[in-house]
Amino acid sequence: MAAEFLGDDILAKFLYETLLVVLCHLDNTVDITVDVLLEHTLNLHSGFLRLK
């Protein structure tokens, strides 16, 4: 049965698709984190500007 999976490249296709899904989720996670940090940084700077 394992030989059938390897012969048809089903395992390779599955692993490739799984890797793409993981990378897409990782990219989205990094984008959201950077956006949140940028927003907090801008809010912090605008707070300092209002104090002056």
C-alpha positions as a Markdown table, in Angstrom:
| # | Residue | x | y | z |
|---|---|---|---|---|
| 1 | Met | 0.0 | 0.0 | 0.0 |
| 2 | Ala | 2.9 | 2.4 | 0.8 |
| 3 | Ala | 4.3 | 1.6 | -2.6 |
| 4 | Glu | 1.1 | 2.7 | -4.2 |
| 5 | Phe | 1.2 | 6.0 | -2.5 |
| 6 | Leu | 4.8 | 6.6 | -3.5 |
| 7 | Gly | 4.2 | 5.4 | -7.0 |
| 8 | Asp | 1.4 | 7.8 | -7.6 |
| 9 | Asp | 3.2 | 10.7 | -5.9 |
| 10 | Ile | 0.2 | 11.2 | -3.7 |
| 11 | Leu | 2.4 | 11.5 | -0.6 |
| 12 | Ala | 4.6 | 14.1 | -2.3 |
| 13 | Lys | 1.5 | 16.1 | -3.4 |
| 14 | Phe | 0.0 | 15.9 | 0.0 |
| 15 | Leu | 3.2 | 17.1 | 1.7 |
| 16 | Tyr | 3.7 | 19.9 | -0.8 |
| 17 | Glu | 0.1 | 21.2 | -0.3 |
| 18 | Thr | 0.4 | 20.9 | 3.5 |
| 19 | Leu | 3.6 | 22.9 | 3.4 |
| 20 | Leu | 2.0 | 25.6 | 1.3 |
| 21 | Val | -0.9 | 25.9 | 3.7 |
| 22 | Val | 1.5 | 26.1 | 6.7 |
| 23 | Leu | 3.5 | 28.8 | 4.9 |
| 24 | Cys | 0.4 | 30.9 | 4.0 |
| 25 | His | -0.8 | 30.8 | 7.6 |
| 26 | Leu | 2.7 | 31.7 | 8.9 |
| 27 | Asp | 2.8 | 34.7 | 6.4 |
| 28 | Asn | -0.6 | 35.9 | 7.6 |
| 29 | Thr | 0.5 | 35.6 | 11.2 |
| 30 | Val | 3.6 | 37.6 | 10.6 |
| 31 | Asp | 1.7 | 40.3 | 8.7 |
| 32 | Ile | -0.9 | 40.7 | 11.5 |
| 33 | Thr | 1.8 | 40.9 | 14.1 |
| 34 | Val | 3.7 | 43.6 | 12.2 |
| 35 | Asp | 0.5 | 45.5 | 11.6 |
| 36 | Val | -0.4 | 45.4 | 15.3 |
| 37 | Leu | 3.1 | 46.5 | 16.4 |
| 38 | Leu | 3.0 | 49.3 | 13.9 |
| 39 | Glu | -0.3 | 50.5 | 15.2 |
| 40 | His | 0.9 | 50.4 | 18.8 |
| 41 | Thr | 4.0 | 52.3 | 17.8 |
| 42 | Leu | 2.0 | 55.0 | 16.0 |
| 43 | Asn | -0.4 | 55.3 | 18.9 |
| 44 | Leu | 2.6 | 55.7 | 21.3 |
| 45 | His | 4.2 | 58.4 | 19.2 |
| 46 | Ser | 0.9 | 60.3 | 18.8 |
| 47 | Gly | 0.4 | 60.2 | 22.6 |
| 48 | Phe | 3.8 | 61.8 | 23.0 |
| 49 | Leu | 3.0 | 64.5 | 20.4 |
| 50 | Arg | -0.2 | 65.4 | 22.3 |
| 51 | Leu | 1.7 | 65.9 | 25.5 |
| 52 | Lys | 4.0 | 68.6 | 24.1 |
